[in-house]
Amino acid sequence: MSTKKIVVITGGSRGLGRDMALQIAKKGLDVVITYHSNKKAAEEVVSELKNLGVNAFPIQLDTSQVSSFNTFYESLGKGLKETMGSERFDFLVNNAGTGIYKPFVDTTEADFDEMMNIHLKGVYFLTQKALKYLNDGGGIVNISSGLARFTFPKSSAYASMKGGVEVFTRYLAKELGDRKIRANVVAPGAVATDFGNGENKTNEQKRKMVSSVTALGRVGEPEDIGGLVAFLCTDDARWINGQRIEASGGTML
C-alpha cells in the first residue's frame, strides 16, 4: 500500500500535462493521468513515471462529457485501490483541453459550446464530483491561460472560458476552505506544444511576435510549466490559495 500523496491530472498523455506528471513524480507523488483517445501515448508516460519510482496508471476520460463523470470516478476509485491502496486522492489538476483559433465574427455556436464544455462546464462538474474522492487538506490546480489577461485575436471563445475558470477557482478556494482544500490557477503564456494545431511550435510569424512582447524573449516550453504545478501539489505551497500564477516569461507587461 502506498502512503504517498496522489495526484490526478487530466490530459496527461502529452504536452503540458505530460511534463506536469513527470515533475510531480519527481517530487515523489503518485500520479494518475487521463487521456482522451491516445492510449499508447498515455501508457508511455506511465512507463516514464514508474521509472521515476512512483505508482501510476492511465485512465480514459472525455472532459466534455459530463454524463460520463460518475463512471469515470467509479473506475478511478477501483484503479486507485488496486494500484495505490486507497480509493481517494489528494490533488486534482484540471489540464485537459483543446483550442480553437477563429476570429470572433466567424466563431459558431458549436465552436463556443465545444470550448465551454471542455474548459468550463467540464472542469466545473469534474471538480464537483471529485469532492467525494478528494482528501481534506489536498488541492485543486486549474490550468488557465495568459489569454485571460492579455489579448491576441482569434481566441475569444477559448479565453472567455479560461476567464470563467479563474473566477470559479476563487470560489472553490473560499467554499472548500473548511476542508483545508486549496484551489489555485496556473496561467501559461504561449507554449510550444501540439495544442491548437501546434501554432506556437510551427508558426514562425507568431513565435517572433510572442518573443518580441515577452520580457525573457522567447516562446515557452512545456518544461517551463510543469515545475510550478508540481510545487502547488506540495506542502511548500500550503499557504497559497485562491491565486492566479501566470507563467509566461513576462508577456505583455
Secondary structure as GFF3:
##gff-version 3
##sequence-region A 1 253
A	DSSP	beta_strand	6	9	.	.	.	ID=ss1
A	DSSP	alpha_helix	15	26	.	.	.	ID=ss2
A	DSSP	beta_strand	30	35	.	.	.	ID=ss3
A	DSSP	alpha_helix	39	51	.	.	.	ID=ss4
A	DSSP	beta_strand	56	60	.	.	.	ID=ss5
A	DSSP	three_ten_helix	66	68	.	.	.	ID=ss6
A	DSSP	alpha_helix	69	84	.	.	.	ID=ss7
A	DSSP	beta_strand	89	94	.	.	.	ID=ss8
A	DSSP	three_ten_helix	104	106	.	.	.	ID=ss9
A	DSSP	alpha_helix	109	116	.	.	.	ID=ss10
A	DSSP	pi_helix	117	121	.	.	.	ID=ss11
A	DSSP	alpha_helix	122	130	.	.	.	ID=ss12
A	DSSP	beta_strand	134	143	.	.	.	ID=ss13
A	DSSP	three_ten_helix	146	148	.	.	.	ID=ss14
A	DSSP	alpha_helix	156	175	.	.	.	ID=ss15
A	DSSP	three_ten_helix	177	179	.	.	.	ID=ss16
A	DSSP	beta_strand	182	188	.	.	.	ID=ss17
A	DSSP	alpha_helix	195	202	.	.	.	ID=ss18
A	DSSP	alpha_helix	204	212	.	.	.	ID=ss19
A	DSSP	alpha_helix	223	232	.	.	.	ID=ss20
A	DSSP	three_ten_helix	235	237	.	.	.	ID=ss21
A	DSSP	beta_strand	244	247	.	.	.	ID=ss22
###
